């Protein structure tokens, strides 16, 4: 029955993966096991100013540390751009977690992309700034979460049941992040 359910989704791709002791197995990839969040946020600031807020990595590091996370820069570069990276340690659900986050795209003043990896999840974050007028801009913020193991797959499948509530919480948190960053400026 489980095999029938898995085979019924057109978004699944079956691929041969290596297993221990030379055996070959079948790995399952596809959109069934990933979760995407996106929101847009309109502001009364210029696109350059909005990008300056979301691209101020020093301020983001300090904000994370105030919230109890440990943040360690991986690269020695001080200028923002592609190749910057961090190790972020935090407690979640009573257990210590570690996330490695790298800037993969930095096109000022319009796009910022980051990729992160933890023990259980892969995450891609895209922030796009669009100028609506000279004094107004819009932030499109997207996060794509993919599991790396079976436990994480089950967690994401369960979380999909509460997707509308998670979308509202994601939208609210991005708004809080932007207002915290603007207040700290």
C-alpha positions as CSV (number, residue, x, y, z in Angstrom):
1,X,0.0,0.0,0.0
2,X,2.8,2.4,0.8
3,X,4.5,1.6,-2.5
4,X,1.3,2.3,-4.4
5,X,0.9,5.7,-2.6
6,X,4.5,6.6,-3.3
7,X,4.3,5.5,-7.0
8,X,1.1,7.6,-7.5
9,X,2.8,11.0,-7.2
10,X,4.0,12.3,-10.5
11,X,6.5,14.5,-8.8
12,X,8.7,11.7,-7.5
13,X,11.9,10.7,-9.3
14,X,13.4,7.4,-8.5
15,X,17.2,7.2,-8.8
16,X,19.7,4.4,-8.1
17,X,21.9,5.2,-5.1
18,X,24.8,3.4,-3.6
19,X,24.3,1.4,-0.4
20,X,26.8,-0.1,2.0
21,X,28.6,-3.3,1.0
22,X,28.2,-2.6,-2.8
23,X,24.5,-3.1,-2.9
24,X,22.4,-0.6,-4.9
25,X,19.2,0.8,-3.6
26,X,16.5,3.2,-4.8
27,X,16.5,6.8,-3.4
28,X,13.4,9.0,-3.6
29,X,13.7,12.6,-4.5
30,X,11.0,15.1,-5.6
31,X,8.7,17.8,-4.5
32,X,6.7,15.5,-2.2
33,X,9.4,15.9,0.5
34,X,10.2,19.6,0.3
35,X,8.4,22.6,1.7
36,X,8.3,26.1,0.3
37,X,7.5,29.3,2.1
38,X,7.1,32.7,0.4
39,X,5.9,36.1,1.3
40,X,6.0,39.7,0.0
41,X,6.4,42.7,2.1
42,X,5.9,46.3,0.8
43,X,7.8,49.1,2.5
44,X,8.0,52.9,2.3
45,X,11.8,52.9,1.7
46,X,13.8,52.9,-1.5
47,X,15.0,49.6,-3.0
48,X,18.6,50.5,-2.1
49,X,17.7,51.2,1.6
50,X,15.7,47.9,1.8
51,X,18.5,45.9,0.4
52,X,20.9,47.6,2.8
53,X,18.7,46.4,5.7
54,X,18.4,42.8,4.6
55,X,22.1,42.7,3.5
56,X,23.6,44.1,6.7
57,X,25.1,40.8,7.9
58,X,26.8,42.3,10.9
59,X,23.5,43.5,12.3
60,X,21.9,40.1,11.5
61,X,24.7,38.4,13.4
62,X,24.2,40.6,16.5
63,X,20.4,40.0,16.3
64,X,20.9,36.2,16.3
65,X,23.3,36.4,19.2
66,X,20.8,38.4,21.2
67,X,18.3,35.7,20.6
68,X,20.7,33.0,22.0
69,X,22.3,31.6,18.9
70,X,26.1,31.2,18.6
71,X,27.3,32.7,15.3
72,X,30.8,32.0,13.9
73,X,32.0,33.5,10.6
74,X,33.7,30.9,8.3
75,X,35.3,33.3,5.8
76,X,37.7,36.1,6.7
77,X,36.2,38.6,4.2
78,X,34.6,41.7,5.7
79,X,32.9,43.0,2.5
80,X,29.4,41.5,1.9
81,X,29.2,39.2,-1.1
82,X,29.2,35.7,-2.5
83,X,31.3,33.3,-0.5
84,X,30.5,34.7,3.0
85,X,29.5,31.9,5.4
86,X,28.6,31.2,9.0
87,X,28.2,28.3,11.4
88,X,25.1,29.0,13.5
89,X,24.4,27.0,16.6
90,X,21.0,27.1,18.4
91,X,18.7,25.1,20.5
92,X,15.5,23.8,18.9
93,X,13.0,21.6,20.7
94,X,15.4,21.0,23.5
95,X,18.4,19.8,21.4
96,X,21.4,21.7,20.1
97,X,21.4,22.2,16.4
98,X,24.0,23.5,14.0
99,X,23.5,25.2,10.6
100,X,26.1,26.2,8.0
101,X,24.8,29.1,5.9
102,X,26.6,30.5,2.8
103,X,25.8,33.4,0.6
104,X,25.4,32.0,-3.0
105,X,24.3,35.2,-4.8
106,X,24.7,38.8,-3.9
107,X,23.5,41.2,-6.6
108,X,23.1,44.6,-5.0
109,X,20.4,46.1,-4.9
110,X,18.1,43.4,-6.1
111,X,18.9,39.8,-5.1
112,X,20.4,37.9,-2.2
113,X,20.5,34.1,-2.0
114,X,21.8,31.8,0.7
115,X,22.1,28.1,1.0
116,X,22.2,26.3,4.4
117,X,22.8,22.7,5.5
118,X,22.2,21.1,8.9
119,X,22.2,17.4,9.9
120,X,18.5,17.0,8.9
121,X,17.7,19.8,6.4
122,X,18.9,21.7,3.4
123,X,17.5,25.2,3.1
124,X,17.7,27.8,0.3
125,X,16.7,31.4,1.0
126,X,16.1,33.9,-1.8
127,X,15.4,37.6,-1.1
128,X,14.5,39.8,-4.0
129,X,14.0,43.6,-3.8
130,X,11.8,45.3,-6.4
131,X,11.5,49.0,-6.7
132,X,7.8,50.0,-6.9
133,X,8.5,53.7,-7.2
134,X,11.3,56.1,-6.0
135,X,10.2,55.8,-2.4
136,X,8.5,52.4,-2.3
137,X,9.9,48.9,-2.6
138,X,8.8,45.3,-2.2
139,X,10.7,42.4,-0.7
140,X,9.9,38.9,-2.1
141,X,11.2,36.4,0.5
142,X,11.3,32.7,-0.3
143,X,12.6,29.7,1.7
144,X,12.8,26.2,0.4
145,X,13.4,23.4,2.9
146,X,14.4,19.9,1.9
147,X,14.9,16.9,4.2
148,X,18.2,15.0,4.4
149,X,17.0,11.9,6.2
150,X,13.9,9.9,6.9
151,X,13.2,11.6,10.3
152,X,13.2,15.0,8.6
153,X,11.0,13.8,5.8
154,X,8.4,12.7,8.4
155,X,8.7,16.0,10.2
156,X,8.0,17.9,6.9
157,X,5.1,15.6,6.0
158,X,3.6,16.3,9.4
159,X,4.2,20.0,9.1
160,X,2.4,20.1,5.7
161,X,-0.8,19.4,7.6
162,X,-0.4,22.8,9.3
163,X,0.9,24.7,6.2
164,X,-1.6,27.5,6.4
165,X,-0.7,28.3,10.0
166,X,3.0,28.0,9.2
167,X,2.6,30.4,6.2
168,X,1.0,33.0,8.5
169,X,3.7,32.6,11.0
170,X,6.4,32.9,8.3
171,X,4.8,36.1,7.0
172,X,4.6,37.6,10.5
173,X,8.2,36.7,11.3
174,X,9.6,38.3,8.1
175,X,7.7,41.5,9.0
176,X,9.1,41.4,12.5
177,X,12.6,40.8,11.2
178,X,12.4,43.8,8.9
179,X,11.0,46.1,11.6
180,X,13.7,44.9,14.1
181,X,16.4,45.5,11.5
182,X,15.1,49.0,10.7
183,X,14.8,49.8,14.4
184,X,18.4,48.8,15.0
185,X,19.6,51.1,12.1
